[in-house]
Amino acid sequence: MARQTWDDEEEDWGDDESDLDGEPTITCPHCGEEVYEDSPRCPSCENYLSLEDAPPTATNKPWWVLLGAGLGLLAFLRWLFV
């Protein structure tokens, strides 16, 4: 019976980050780091990975909401100073 040594075994000890915890990873489109696929943000650059996960900004509001807020503010100021 032949004895198996450590040299006979071929194991991958590389720095492949996709094998961590068995979770699939993707590349961050902003910095190029490996990120877990289900992460909303990149841990190294703190950018959101998709537009769906990013918080809404003021530019995403419809024009009529901004117009209504402006008209309401003008009406309040007119009532206040007249």
C-alpha positions as semicolon CSV with decimal commas, in nm:
position;residue;x (nm);y (nm);z (nm)
1;M;0,000;0,000;0,000
2;A;0,148;0,333;-0,110
3;R;0,152;0,618;0,133
4;Q;0,005;0,948;0,018
5;T;0,215;1,255;0,089
6;W;0,136;1,623;0,076
7;D;0,312;1,646;-0,258
8;D;0,062;1,406;-0,415
9;E;-0,237;1,624;-0,329
10;E;-0,316;1,913;-0,555
11;E;-0,494;2,185;-0,366
12;D;-0,566;2,537;-0,481
13;W;-0,432;2,783;-0,225
14;G;-0,463;3,085;-0,456
15;D;-0,608;3,421;-0,369
16;D;-0,934;3,359;-0,554
17;E;-1,185;3,570;-0,361
18;S;-1,483;3,412;-0,534
19;D;-1,439;3,101;-0,318
20;L;-1,491;3,290;0,009
21;D;-1,787;3,144;0,197
22;G;-1,914;2,990;-0,126
23;E;-2,079;3,321;-0,221
24;P;-2,065;3,431;-0,586
25;T;-1,891;3,761;-0,649
26;I;-1,902;4,030;-0,916
27;T;-1,665;4,310;-1,008
28;C;-1,752;4,660;-0,888
29;P;-1,813;4,883;-1,194
30;H;-1,662;5,182;-1,011
31;C;-1,337;5,053;-0,856
32;G;-1,294;4,700;-0,995
33;E;-1,285;4,521;-0,656
34;E;-1,457;4,186;-0,603
35;V;-1,791;4,228;-0,424
36;Y;-2,048;3,973;-0,310
37;E;-2,322;3,948;-0,570
38;D;-2,606;4,033;-0,331
39;S;-2,434;4,341;-0,181
40;P;-2,610;4,672;-0,247
41;R;-2,285;4,874;-0,202
42;C;-1,916;4,815;-0,265
43;P;-1,727;4,792;0,067
44;S;-1,413;4,955;-0,073
45;C;-1,548;5,258;-0,267
46;E;-1,894;5,281;-0,096
47;N;-2,074;5,332;-0,431
48;Y;-2,404;5,163;-0,502
49;L;-2,375;4,877;-0,749
50;S;-2,707;4,939;-0,924
51;L;-2,952;5,225;-0,969
52;E;-3,227;5,024;-0,799
53;D;-3,026;5,012;-0,474
54;A;-2,922;5,378;-0,478
55;P;-3,127;5,618;-0,269
56;P;-3,354;5,852;-0,463
57;T;-3,219;6,197;-0,541
58;A;-3,397;6,529;-0,582
59;T;-3,369;6,502;-0,959
60;N;-3,589;6,190;-0,958
61;K;-3,895;6,388;-0,845
62;P;-4,157;6,467;-1,109
63;W;-4,165;6,826;-1,234
64;W;-4,519;6,881;-1,108
65;V;-4,416;6,805;-0,747
66;L;-4,144;7,071;-0,761
67;L;-4,380;7,318;-0,929
68;G;-4,649;7,256;-0,665
69;A;-4,400;7,306;-0,382
70;G;-4,278;7,632;-0,538
71;L;-4,630;7,765;-0,587
72;G;-4,723;7,668;-0,232
73;L;-4,419;7,852;-0,099
74;L;-4,508;8,164;-0,302
75;A;-4,868;8,153;-0,175
76;F;-4,747;8,123;0,186
77;L;-4,505;8,414;0,148
78;R;-4,775;8,631;-0,012
79;W;-5,017;8,549;0,273
80;L;-4,745;8,618;0,530
81;F;-4,642;8,962;0,402
82;V;-4,975;9,103;0,273
